[in-house]
């Protein structure tokens, strides 16, 4: 990052700011890497460690976002805020980098102590004993996959809902930037200023909707990729040995992925709608929910693309994570990085018009849903014809 900023040579930038920016992000990553190593000592499996580490990341992000609403002075007390306090191209502080590296060293020292005390193959937190008998709901692949993804799905739904609510609480600030400006009100009139403020709020909601759609794609992708990973680990051999068709198994993972993505998107959009109701010029929940109806087809298209990837490139399925990463880079940061407009069209998120600022294009919804269905069928055809992986 530091080298890239040096090469770009932005107007107003300097060498100190460029390298502090790069080192700040590096220290931030090292800090969270060390914290993740510490948390992994408490879990007995990768899923538990991943859940705890992402939960910590989300919690600290939310605490950081709350300081913008409450008091920016509290940012110094949030770990997530240290990277901002570096203030590159401004005060160029080095102390936040030292603090992040210091916390990373402390976390690593505690990790070494804790790892020496725990048994190999187990975590410090005891595993909850399973049920003696399976529930009647676990009578098929669909209910089984839902059960396996339950904890992850709940975490994503709650996390995106909280994120959406926190973004909704910023509607007042966004609208007041235009509405409360005496100069703007004097030039275009109070009524027009209020209208412009509402438009800015809807523009902000549209951008946050893209972010939530990208976030909602993550649990959908993760759930679907389990089809091949579970097969490679030998967890599906018992199912393949019984009268469970490939269509049933493929459909189970695809259905869970689609429901996970849509449910997470709904939670985030509804949370944003509720959070924005306290604004002086509140926007109706029905209008803000346009974001869900508008971006839901893009999530389904992602599900379809992953379905094709599962059958076509099972060994290289991890390339699926390029989709949300590129979506965030091209759409959310594309304007800042001066990306051409056509780069946004390379991802399904870029096909959606600016809801809730604009109305839902139902014809667009129709052909995107149809496209997702075609992709899923193609993916199943490829999956049906490939060889199974057995231990």
C-alpha positions as CSV (number, residue, x, y, z in Angstrom):
1,X,0.0,0.0,0.0
2,X,2.8,2.4,0.8
3,X,4.6,1.7,-2.4
4,X,1.4,2.0,-4.4
5,X,0.6,5.4,-2.8
6,X,4.2,6.5,-3.6
7,X,3.7,5.5,-7.3
8,X,0.3,7.2,-7.6
9,X,1.8,10.5,-6.2
10,X,-1.6,12.0,-5.2
11,X,-1.8,15.8,-5.0
12,X,-1.2,16.9,-1.4
13,X,0.3,13.5,-0.4
14,X,3.8,13.1,1.0
15,X,6.2,10.3,1.6
16,X,5.7,10.2,5.4
17,X,1.9,10.0,5.0
18,X,2.1,7.3,2.3
19,X,4.3,5.0,4.4
20,X,2.5,5.6,7.6
21,X,-0.8,4.7,5.9
22,X,0.8,1.4,4.7
23,X,2.5,0.6,8.0
24,X,-0.7,1.4,9.8
25,X,-2.7,-1.1,7.8
26,X,0.0,-3.7,8.3
27,X,0.1,-3.2,12.0
28,X,-3.7,-3.4,12.1
29,X,-3.6,-6.8,10.3
30,X,-0.8,-8.1,12.6
31,X,-2.8,-7.0,15.7
32,X,-5.9,-8.9,14.6
33,X,-3.9,-11.8,13.5
34,X,-2.4,-12.1,17.0
35,X,-5.8,-11.7,18.6
36,X,-7.1,-14.5,16.3
37,X,-4.3,-16.8,17.4
38,X,-5.2,-16.1,21.0
39,X,-8.9,-16.8,20.4
40,X,-8.0,-20.0,18.6
41,X,-6.7,-21.4,21.9
42,X,-10.2,-21.4,23.3
43,X,-11.9,-23.3,20.5
44,X,-11.4,-27.0,19.6
45,X,-12.1,-26.6,15.9
46,X,-11.5,-24.1,13.1
47,X,-15.2,-23.1,12.9
48,X,-15.3,-22.1,16.5
49,X,-12.1,-20.1,16.2
50,X,-13.3,-18.4,13.1
51,X,-16.7,-17.5,14.6
52,X,-15.1,-16.0,17.7
53,X,-12.5,-14.0,15.7
54,X,-15.1,-12.5,13.3
55,X,-17.4,-11.8,16.2
56,X,-14.6,-9.8,17.9
57,X,-13.9,-8.0,14.7
58,X,-17.6,-7.1,14.2
59,X,-18.0,-6.0,17.9
60,X,-15.0,-3.7,17.8
61,X,-16.1,-2.3,14.4
62,X,-19.5,-1.4,15.9
63,X,-18.0,0.2,19.0
64,X,-15.8,2.2,16.6
65,X,-18.8,3.3,14.5
66,X,-20.7,4.4,17.7
67,X,-18.0,6.9,18.5
68,X,-18.9,8.9,15.4
69,X,-22.4,9.3,16.8
70,X,-21.6,9.8,20.5
71,X,-18.2,11.5,20.8
72,X,-15.2,11.3,18.5
73,X,-12.9,11.6,21.5
74,X,-13.9,8.0,22.5
75,X,-12.2,6.8,19.3
76,X,-8.9,6.6,21.1
77,X,-10.5,4.0,23.4
78,X,-11.5,1.7,20.5
79,X,-9.0,-0.6,19.0
80,X,-10.5,-0.1,15.6
81,X,-10.1,3.6,15.9
82,X,-6.3,3.5,16.3
83,X,-5.7,3.1,12.6
84,X,-7.7,6.3,12.0
85,X,-5.8,8.2,14.7
86,X,-2.6,7.8,12.7
87,X,-4.0,10.7,10.7
88,X,-1.7,10.3,7.6
89,X,-1.1,13.5,5.6
90,X,-2.2,15.4,8.7
91,X,-0.5,14.9,12.1
92,X,1.3,11.7,11.0
93,X,1.1,10.1,14.4
94,X,3.3,7.0,15.0
95,X,2.0,6.2,18.4
96,X,-1.2,4.3,17.2
97,X,1.1,2.0,15.2
98,X,3.2,1.4,18.3
99,X,0.0,0.7,20.3
100,X,-1.3,-1.8,17.7
101,X,2.1,-3.6,17.6
102,X,2.2,-3.6,21.4
103,X,-1.2,-5.2,21.7
104,X,-0.1,-7.8,19.1
105,X,3.0,-8.7,21.2
106,X,0.9,-8.9,24.4
107,X,-1.7,-11.1,22.6
108,X,1.1,-13.4,21.3
109,X,2.7,-13.7,24.8
110,X,-0.6,-14.7,26.3
111,X,-1.1,-17.1,23.4
112,X,2.2,-18.9,24.1
113,X,1.3,-19.2,27.8
114,X,-2.2,-20.5,27.1
115,X,-1.2,-22.9,24.4
116,X,1.2,-24.6,26.8
117,X,-1.6,-25.3,29.2
118,X,-4.2,-26.7,26.9
119,X,-4.4,-30.3,25.5
120,X,-3.5,-30.8,21.8
121,X,-6.6,-31.1,19.6
122,X,-8.9,-29.4,22.1
123,X,-9.6,-25.8,23.3
124,X,-9.8,-24.3,26.7
125,X,-13.6,-24.0,26.4
126,X,-15.3,-27.4,26.8
127,X,-17.2,-28.8,23.9
128,X,-20.9,-29.0,24.5
129,X,-22.0,-32.6,24.5
130,X,-24.3,-33.6,21.6
131,X,-27.7,-35.0,21.9
132,X,-28.2,-38.7,22.4
133,X,-30.6,-38.9,19.6
134,X,-31.0,-36.9,16.4
135,X,-33.9,-34.5,16.2
136,X,-36.8,-35.5,13.9
137,X,-36.0,-32.4,11.9
138,X,-32.7,-34.0,10.8
139,X,-34.4,-36.3,8.4
140,X,-32.7,-35.2,5.2
141,X,-29.8,-33.3,3.7
142,X,-31.6,-29.9,3.7
143,X,-32.3,-29.9,7.4
144,X,-28.9,-31.3,8.2
145,X,-27.1,-28.6,6.2
146,X,-29.3,-25.9,7.8
147,X,-28.3,-27.3,11.3
148,X,-24.6,-27.2,10.5
149,X,-24.9,-23.6,9.2
150,X,-27.2,-22.5,12.0
151,X,-24.6,-20.8,14.2
152,X,-22.8,-19.1,11.3
153,X,-26.1,-17.9,9.9
154,X,-27.3,-16.4,13.2
155,X,-24.0,-14.6,13.6
156,X,-24.2,-13.1,10.1
157,X,-27.8,-12.1,10.4
158,X,-27.2,-10.4,13.8
159,X,-24.0,-8.7,12.6
160,X,-25.4,-7.3,9.4
161,X,-28.6,-6.2,11.2
162,X,-26.6,-4.3,13.7
163,X,-24.5,-2.8,10.9
164,X,-27.6,-1.7,9.0
165,X,-29.1,-0.2,12.1
166,X,-25.9,1.8,12.9
167,X,-25.9,3.1,9.3
168,X,-29.5,4.1,9.6
169,X,-28.8,6.2,12.7
170,X,-26.5,8.3,10.5
171,X,-29.4,9.5,8.3
172,X,-29.9,12.5,10.5
173,X,-26.3,13.6,10.1
174,X,-26.3,13.1,6.3
175,X,-29.6,15.0,5.8
176,X,-28.6,17.8,8.1
177,X,-25.4,18.4,6.1
178,X,-27.6,20.2,3.5
179,X,-30.8,21.0,5.5
180,X,-29.1,22.9,8.3
181,X,-26.6,24.8,6.2
182,X,-27.6,28.5,6.3
183,X,-25.8,29.3,3.1
184,X,-27.5,26.5,1.2
185,X,-30.9,27.3,2.6
186,X,-30.4,31.0,1.7
187,X,-29.4,30.1,-1.9
188,X,-31.9,27.5,-2.8
189,X,-34.6,28.0,-0.1
190,X,-35.3,25.9,3.0
191,X,-37.8,23.6,1.2
192,X,-35.3,22.8,-1.6
193,X,-32.5,22.3,1.0
194,X,-34.6,19.8,2.8
195,X,-35.3,18.0,-0.5
196,X,-31.6,17.9,-1.3
197,X,-30.8,16.6,2.2
198,X,-33.3,13.8,1.7
199,X,-31.7,13.0,-1.7
200,X,-28.3,12.8,-0.1
201,X,-29.7,10.5,2.6
202,X,-31.1,8.2,-0.1
203,X,-27.8,8.2,-2.0
204,X,-26.1,7.2,1.3
205,X,-28.6,4.4,1.8
206,X,-28.1,3.2,-1.7
207,X,-24.3,2.9,-1.1
208,X,-24.8,1.1,2.2
209,X,-27.2,-1.2,0.5
210,X,-24.4,-2.3,-1.9
211,X,-22.2,-3.0,1.1
212,X,-24.9,-5.1,2.8
213,X,-25.5,-7.0,-0.4
214,X,-21.8,-7.8,-0.7
215,X,-21.8,-8.8,3.0
216,X,-24.9,-11.0,2.5
217,X,-23.1,-12.9,-0.2
218,X,-20.4,-14.1,2.2
219,X,-22.6,-16.6,4.2
220,X,-24.2,-17.7,1.0
221,X,-20.8,-18.5,-0.6
222,X,-19.5,-20.1,2.5
223,X,-22.5,-22.4,2.8
224,X,-22.3,-23.5,-0.8
225,X,-18.6,-24.2,-0.8
226,X,-19.1,-26.7,2.0
227,X,-20.5,-29.1,-0.6
228,X,-17.1,-29.9,-2.0
229,X,-15.1,-29.4,1.2
230,X,-17.4,-31.8,3.1
231,X,-17.1,-34.3,0.3
232,X,-13.3,-34.0,0.3
233,X,-13.2,-34.6,4.0
234,X,-15.2,-37.7,3.7
235,X,-18.3,-36.3,5.6
236,X,-20.7,-37.1,2.8
237,X,-19.8,-40.8,2.3
238,X,-22.6,-42.0,4.5
239,X,-25.1,-40.0,2.4
240,X,-23.7,-41.2,-0.9
241,X,-24.0,-44.8,0.4
242,X,-27.7,-44.3,1.0
243,X,-30.5,-43.5,-1.4
244,X,-29.7,-39.7,-1.5
245,X,-29.5,-38.4,-5.0
246,X,-27.0,-35.9,-6.2
247,X,-29.8,-33.5,-7.0
248,X,-31.1,-33.7,-3.4
249,X,-27.6,-33.1,-2.0
250,X,-26.7,-30.3,-4.5
251,X,-30.1,-28.7,-3.9
252,X,-29.7,-28.8,-0.1
253,X,-26.4,-26.8,-0.2
254,X,-27.8,-24.4,-2.8
255,X,-31.0,-23.8,-1.0
256,X,-29.2,-23.1,2.3
257,X,-26.8,-20.8,0.5
258,X,-29.6,-18.8,-1.1
259,X,-31.7,-18.6,2.1
260,X,-28.6,-17.5,4.1
261,X,-27.8,-14.7,1.6
262,X,-31.4,-13.4,1.4
263,X,-32.1,-13.6,5.1
264,X,-28.9,-11.7,5.9
265,X,-29.7,-9.1,3.3
266,X,-33.2,-8.7,4.7
267,X,-31.9,-8.3,8.2
268,X,-29.4,-5.6,7.2
269,X,-31.9,-3.7,5.1
270,X,-34.6,-3.8,7.7
271,X,-32.2,-2.8,10.4
272,X,-31.2,0.2,8.3
273,X,-34.8,1.1,7.8
274,X,-35.5,0.9,11.5
275,X,-32.4,2.8,12.5
276,X,-33.3,5.6,10.1
277,X,-36.8,6.2,11.6
278,X,-35.4,8.5,14.3
279,X,-34.2,11.0,11.7
280,X,-35.9,14.4,11.4
281,X,-37.0,13.7,7.9
282,X,-37.5,10.0,8.2
283,X,-37.8,7.9,5.0
284,X,-40.5,5.3,5.1
285,X,-39.6,1.7,5.8
286,X,-41.3,0.6,2.6
287,X,-39.1,2.8,0.5
288,X,-35.9,1.7,2.2
289,X,-36.9,-1.9,1.7
290,X,-36.6,-1.3,-2.0
291,X,-32.9,-2.1,-1.3
292,X,-33.8,-5.7,-0.4
293,X,-36.0,-6.3,-3.4
294,X,-33.5,-4.6,-5.7
295,X,-30.4,-6.4,-4.5
296,X,-31.9,-9.8,-3.7
297,X,-31.5,-10.9,-7.4
298,X,-27.8,-10.0,-7.3
299,X,-27.3,-12.4,-4.4
300,X,-29.2,-15.1,-6.2
301,X,-26.9,-14.6,-9.3
302,X,-23.9,-15.0,-7.0
303,X,-25.5,-18.3,-5.8
304,X,-25.8,-19.3,-9.4
305,X,-22.2,-18.4,-10.2
306,X,-21.0,-20.4,-7.2
307,X,-23.1,-23.4,-8.3
308,X,-21.3,-23.4,-11.7
309,X,-18.0,-23.1,-9.9
310,X,-18.8,-26.1,-7.7
311,X,-19.3,-28.4,-10.7
312,X,-16.7,-26.9,-13.0
313,X,-13.7,-26.1,-10.8
314,X,-14.2,-28.0,-7.5
315,X,-10.4,-28.0,-6.7
316,X,-10.2,-24.2,-7.2
317,X,-13.5,-23.2,-5.7
318,X,-11.8,-20.7,-3.3
319,X,-11.5,-18.3,-6.2
320,X,-15.2,-17.6,-5.4
321,X,-14.0,-15.1,-2.8
322,X,-12.8,-12.8,-5.6
323,X,-16.5,-12.0,-6.2
324,X,-17.3,-10.1,-3.0
325,X,-13.8,-8.6,-2.8
326,X,-13.9,-7.3,-6.3
327,X,-17.5,-6.0,-5.7
328,X,-16.4,-4.0,-2.7
329,X,-13.3,-2.7,-4.5
330,X,-15.1,-1.7,-7.7
331,X,-18.4,-0.3,-6.4
332,X,-17.7,1.0,-2.9
333,X,-14.1,2.2,-3.5
334,X,-14.4,2.6,-7.3
335,X,-15.2,6.3,-7.2
336,X,-12.4,7.1,-4.8
337,X,-9.9,5.1,-7.0
338,X,-11.4,6.6,-10.3
339,X,-12.4,3.2,-11.7
340,X,-14.1,3.4,-15.1
341,X,-17.9,2.9,-14.9
342,X,-17.8,-0.4,-16.9
343,X,-15.7,-2.0,-14.1
344,X,-18.8,-2.0,-11.9
345,X,-20.7,-4.0,-14.5
346,X,-18.3,-6.9,-14.1
347,X,-20.1,-7.9,-10.9
348,X,-23.8,-8.5,-10.4
349,X,-24.0,-5.8,-7.7
350,X,-23.2,-3.2,-10.4
351,X,-26.3,-4.2,-12.4
352,X,-28.7,-2.9,-9.9
353,X,-30.1,0.6,-10.1
354,X,-29.7,3.0,-7.2
355,X,-32.4,1.7,-4.8
356,X,-33.9,3.1,-2.6
357,X,-33.2,6.4,-4.4
358,X,-34.9,5.0,-7.5
359,X,-37.8,2.5,-7.8
360,X,-37.2,-1.2,-8.1
361,X,-36.8,-2.2,-11.8
362,X,-39.0,-5.3,-11.7
363,X,-38.1,-6.3,-15.3
364,X,-34.5,-6.3,-14.2
365,X,-35.5,-8.4,-11.1
366,X,-37.2,-10.9,-13.4
367,X,-34.3,-11.6,-15.8
368,X,-31.8,-11.7,-13.0
369,X,-33.8,-14.3,-11.2
370,X,-34.1,-16.2,-14.4
371,X,-30.4,-16.0,-14.9
372,X,-29.7,-17.3,-11.4
373,X,-32.0,-20.3,-12.1
374,X,-30.2,-21.1,-15.4
375,X,-26.8,-20.9,-13.7
376,X,-27.9,-23.2,-10.9
377,X,-29.2,-25.8,-13.4
378,X,-26.0,-25.6,-15.4
379,X,-24.0,-26.0,-12.1
380,X,-26.0,-29.1,-11.2
381,X,-25.4,-30.5,-14.6
382,X,-21.7,-30.1,-14.2
383,X,-21.8,-31.4,-10.6
384,X,-23.8,-34.5,-11.7
385,X,-21.2,-35.5,-14.3
386,X,-18.0,-35.1,-12.3
387,X,-16.5,-37.9,-10.2
388,X,-17.1,-38.0,-6.5
389,X,-14.1,-37.6,-4.2
390,X,-13.7,-40.4,-1.6
391,X,-11.2,-40.9,1.2
